[in-house]
Amino acid sequence: MLTLQNWLSFYEKNYVFVGTVIGRFYGKDGLPTPQLAQVEAMMTKALEANKQEQKEKQKFPPCNAEWSATKGSRFWCSPKSGGVSRDWIGVPRKLYKPGAKEPRCVCVRATGPPSDQLDNPVHTNRGDLDDPSLREYTGCPPLAITCSFPR
């Protein structure tokens, strides 16, 4: 739906509207059909979900990751990991999301107030480490910015 919305925006911005194609989305009278309303509602829902996903990605950016047959896996955080620029590095954690089959590695801010309490002067100075959706990697020091898991 997001791809469809992007194409629609592209054409609306770069081309002159000349008419409609009669069929599934427009009737012979040129008016939108109920199917078009359904698609537009799905696009709106997809845009909102994408906005929410981007907001979460700012809070929990993806880790950098590498794997090799000889060394195994390594996850690490940097100020630009996951393509998200920020003023903190963070520590790798497993993020569990409802409905997901597997957790994913995210970088978590380890100091200051939790993201949902940035204005709160009274906090534990643990950033977002206490979020209930997060788990530490077994065998990785709690505040390490790199976690390695040999083969």
WOPEBEL-V853461 format. One record per run of one state. SS is the DSSP state (@ for helix, = for strand, . for the rest). FROM is the first residue (numbers start at 1). LEN is the number of residues. If there is no record, write none. Layout:
SS;FROM;LEN
SS;FROM;LEN
This chain:
.;1;1
@;2;13
.;15;11
=;26;1
.;27;5
=;32;1
.;33;1
@;34;26
.;60;2
=;62;1
.;63;1
=;64;5
.;69;3
=;72;5
.;77;4
@;81;3
.;84;7
=;91;5
.;96;8
=;104;5
.;109;6
@;115;3
.;118;16
=;134;2
.;136;10
=;146;4
.;150;2
